C-alpha cells in the first residue's frame, strides 16, 4: 500500500512539474522525479522476490535463486560482472531492473 501511495505521489509531482515548466527537448536529462517514477516500474534486484525476478524475460527459477544468493548489488551491472547472469540474459533484462542500495539496519541500543 505504501508503495502504491508513493507512486501516486511521484506521478502527481511529475504531472505538476510538467505543467509548470517550459517544454524540454528530449535530449535533456530527466529530472529526479522522472527518474524515480521510471525506477518504480523496474524490478529491484536487491529486494525482489523470486516470483518478481521470474517475471523478467528469460529469468528462470535457477537464475532467480542465483540473483537472490548474490545480494547485495551496488549496481545492476554487478549481475554481469560477478557472472550471476550471462551477457545475453543481461541484455534482455537490463532496461527492466534497478539495484537500489539497501540501507543497513542498525541494531537496537543496548539497555543500560
N, C-alpha and C positions, 0 to 999 in steps of 0.2 A: 504494500500500500504506500509506503514511504517513497519507494522508487517511482511509482506512478505519479504521485504528487510532485516529486522533484522534476520529472519530465514535463509535466504540465506547466510548472513554474518556469522552467527554462524555455519552453516553446512560447509562452506568453512574453517573456523578456525578449526573445528573438523577434517576435512579431512586432512588439513595441519599438524595438530598435530599428527595424526596417522601415517603419512608417515615419520615424523622426529623422533618419539620416538620409543624405542625398544618395542617389544611385551610385553603386560602386561597380567598377569594372570587374569582370570575372577573374582577371589576372591578379587582383589584390588578395592578400592573405585573409583568412577567415578571422572573425572576432572570437574571443574566448568563449562567449555564449554559444556561438555557432559550432565551435569545436566540441563543447561539452554535449550539446544536443546531438551531434553526429555520433559521438562516442557512446551515448546512451543506447543506441541501436546495435552496438557491437557487443560481441561476447568477450568478457574479461577472462583471460586465461589464468589469472591468479585466483579468481573466486568462483568461476563457473562450475556447475555440477557436470557429471559425466553426460547426463542427458542433454544439457545445453551444448556441450562440446560436440556431441554426436549429431547435433542439428546442423553443423557446418558441413559443407560438401566434402566428401571423401574421408571424414573422420570416423573411424570405426571405434568399437569399444576398446580395442588394443591401443589405438592412438590416444584416446581419451584418458586411459589409465596411465600412459606414459607422460602425458601433459600434466596430469594431477601429481604424479610422483616427482616430477622435476621442479615443482614450485619452491620458492617464488621466482618470478622472472622480472628482470629490470626493464626489459623491452620485449616486444613481440618477436624481434629478430633473434632473441636468445633461443627460441624453439629451433631455429635452423643452426645456430652456432653450436649448440650442445648436442645436435644430432637427434633431437626428440622427434622431429618430423623430416621427411625428405624435402628436397628443393621443389619438387613437383607439387606436393601437398601444400607446402608453404605458399607457393604462388597462387593456389586456389583459395586459400583462406585468409591471406594477409590483409585484404581490404575489409574483412568482416570481424577481425579481432583487435583487441587492445590489451595492453598489460599495464594496468594501473598499479602503482606501488602500494603494497599492503602496509598499513600503519602498524607498527609494533604495539603490542598490548603491554601496558605497564602493570606489574604485579601490585596488588593492593598493599598499602602501607602496613607494616607490621605493628601490631598492637603493643603499646608500651605499658 
